[in-house]
Amino acid sequence: MSAPQTAVILSAVRTPIGRYGGTLAGVRPDDLAAVAVRAAVDRAGVEAGDVEDVYLGCANQAGEDNRDIARMAVLLAGFPLSVAGVTVNRLCASGLSAVVSACHAVMAGDGDLFVAGGVESMTRAPLSMPKPEHAWSRGHRTVYDTTLGWRYPNPRLEALFPLESMGETGENVAERYGVSREDQDAFALRSQRAWAEAQEAGRFADELVVLVARGRRRPRRSWRRSARRSARAAVSRRATRAG
């Protein structure tokens, strides 16, 4: 039995990250994915036709990201029809699982060249309503917001486990392990400041790909000013609690 092949990373790129309802609100998730997939191949200096498969993680898949968004991204990126695409869903670990799956494929000898990553657009997540079980049914209908959390829950599963969203789970973890709000604020502030310094120093330039977002322009804010505001908000919350 021959030894497994070693998987290496040839390039790594990403689109800018927007806030909810922000600059990227007008960009479809399949278009976002196509931009990143195309840029990753171009920067690696390889031919798109040599790619065996494209693995993309996507947790929602309720709207424009439905029906195997990895394959849609491959086609939108202008790759040959011979390049396959598979979408992976492990919720928040979907993108990571996609990368691991591509690594496994290399080690198993399924191919020599793969693209892996993830895509999500919470802003463009749709509202979803189930069909009636019978024709001409009457009464109110439940409409689910697919942005975050559960939809169409199975009553049997709900009876076994609490169907909680990420935010609720975070509160449970904080309570169980004694993570105070003050500690969370301090960590968030350090993270924001570190990001602002790295952004101004141009440390993300090599990984970013240009994305043209059409729509309403929003004024740019100073990230240093934003960090200072976050600091004042954190201090204000602590002062309020202390009083």
Secondary structure, DSSP 8 states (H G I E B T S, - for coil): -------------B-----TTSGGGGS-HHHHHHHHHHHHHHHHT--GGG--EEEEE-S--SSTTTTTHHHHHHHHTT--TT-EEEEE--GGGHHHHHHHHHHHHHHHTS-S-EEEEE---STT--EE----SSTT--S----EETTSS--S--HHHHHHS----HHHHHHHHHHHHT--HHHHHHHHHHHHHHHHHHHHTTTTTTTB------S-------HHHHHHHHHHHHHHHHHHHH-
